[in-house]
Amino acid sequence: MPKPFTPKVITANALLEGDVIYQTLTGWSRSLQDAEVLTDEAHADLRMIEAEAQADAVVGVYLADVIMDGDVPTPTHFREDFRATGPSNYAHGKQELRKQEHI
Amino acid sequence: MYHYTDFDDAFLKSRNAQFRAQVERRIDGSLTEDEFKPLRLMNGLYLQLHAYMLRVAIPYGTLNSSQMEKLAYIADKWDKGYGHFTTRQNIQYNWPELRDVPDMLDALAEVNMHAIQTSGNTIRNVTADHFAGAAADEVADPRPVAELIRQWSTDHPEFQFLPRKFKVAVSGASADRAVIKAHDIGLQIVRQGDDIGYRVIIGGGLGRTPMIGKVLYDFVSGEDLLPTLEAIVSVYNLLGRRDNKYKARIKITVHENGIEDIRARVDARYNLIRDQFTGVDQQMLARIEADFVRPTFLKGDEAPYHSAYQHDPLFRSWADTNLSDHRNPDYAIVSISLKAHGKTPGDATSRQMRLMAQLAKRYGHDELRISHEQNVILPHVHKGDLPSVYYALKAEGLGTANIGLISDIIACPGMDYCALATARSIPIAQEIATRFDELKLEHDVGPLKIKISGCINACGHHHVGHIGILGLDRAGVENYQITLGGDGTEDAAIGERAGPGFSATEIIPAVERLVLAYLDLRTEPSETFLQTYRRLGLAPFKAALYPETQAANAA
């Protein structure tokens, strides 16, 4: 029995800034909650091909597992959690963005 | 301090121009990432978890004030106002944008610095004793020969695609402050009668398979050093395993073939190439040595030092902990701690960098050093100036009196930044330091080196920590393994694994139990943690780490 396909998002780093990005229905976002959640394997394969074709804008495209918290995709592994939230020692990168959102 | 020649300047300029063009071609889509990646790595540019990271070499850990000021300028202009000093005497910028990196490299070139060969399967930044040129116990200053090796290895055509990365460290003293036995090649300057030469150690390394280096030659003369090094790397280049990344370092080559076999091969290669070294290298070395003349030490009044020592307990504590013996008895070596309790080990803000540069200029003969323990050194400070230096440092959060103590922790960037990491290191270091500051115990505990790595590659040197901590991913949860009894000095030893790992919340209390157990076990306050461990072995420390197992066995 092949393993059932679990929900995933497509993620990469932006070529110019290096920031973690997620593929959305229309492009890319810095925020995991905007990501297009893929629940069908064939569709995910297709979206991967499309993402990899954008080699002049993104680097290191791959599929990352998520679980759904209501409508919001949440990482299943702590590494993806850190990628989505930024470093823990400074309010830099995505931590900086979150701080601004709270203000 | 070595000053670039016209040749060095021209080389760096053309190399930077090449990279600028490569970056442009990547951005306009002419180069794919697969094509670009080896080019950026050759120039020290990584892509990490959240951003690019530029790793800049600080050759043999030596800087002058204008170089330190330039590092601060780069941090402000193209990064987030700080830099991270590493265990290999590099500085890493964690947030550069791709488009800016060529400008950063040009700025570095203005002060004779670069990021070449700070990555890739090449000979990396040559490191040295951070007390070089100042230490009381030194046979000779290791920096001139380290500079010669930097020049020899930079862009060396034969050694640009080695089986794996290759690290060289040099010490000029019998006390090893450069961890030379954990390097691919470790060199120790030694005296034999009236002659100065090199003990050559090879095959040391940490990482997945930690090994203590083995002596290849007890004494190699100065003129034979470079041909010997070339022969070693040449033998490794051919013999080293390219079939398996995890077996590709020279430590495995030496382990699998035996030191005698390697020696025979190196001897044969040496005999073949020796004639190519016509003595030009020795002429170059003589020129380099002229750049490293010792500063003219001043005669001054030591009274301010004695007065501050007597009247200010904070200064006294700092002086007792952060100063080391200088070869000139009127002087001291100042270690500036980048380990303020609760801060990120090895990080300095641009303000702090500028202050250290100013202090070096005003009080320190314009010299600074970066230690592999992620601190900054002012190698030559007259004792009378120590109070002025201390109070200035203290005002910028740089006056922590903890060198060599439990909160002077080496920590790699771990999963807060590094794409290879399997767990975080920085928060663990921050919490241990904060906890022992609360307990007000660290000066009672005395010398104790904690070293933390966020993955098996061991950039945090955990194998040679008295207490080593290795962060791993255990079934999707961060887990921390403890090793005990490691030592990175001339008595180098690999730490012994204590038992099952701890979660991120359990690891701080576990370290606390270990240290409290040591306080109970030591025969007297002067017996260090490492001495107690060597006297008693693992068992009593294991009992402290795993009390529940003890209770179960007793039941």
Interface residues (C-beta under 8 A of the other chain):
Chain A: N13 L15 L16 E17 G18 D19 V20 A55 D56 V59 G60 T76 H77 F78 R79 F82 R83 G86 P87 S88 N89 Y90 H92 G93 K94
Chain B: R26 I27 D28 G29 T32 E33 L47 Q48 L49 H50 A51 Y52 K80 N94 W95 E97 L98 R99 T344 M415 D416 Y417 R424 I426 P427 Q430 D473 G476 V477 E478
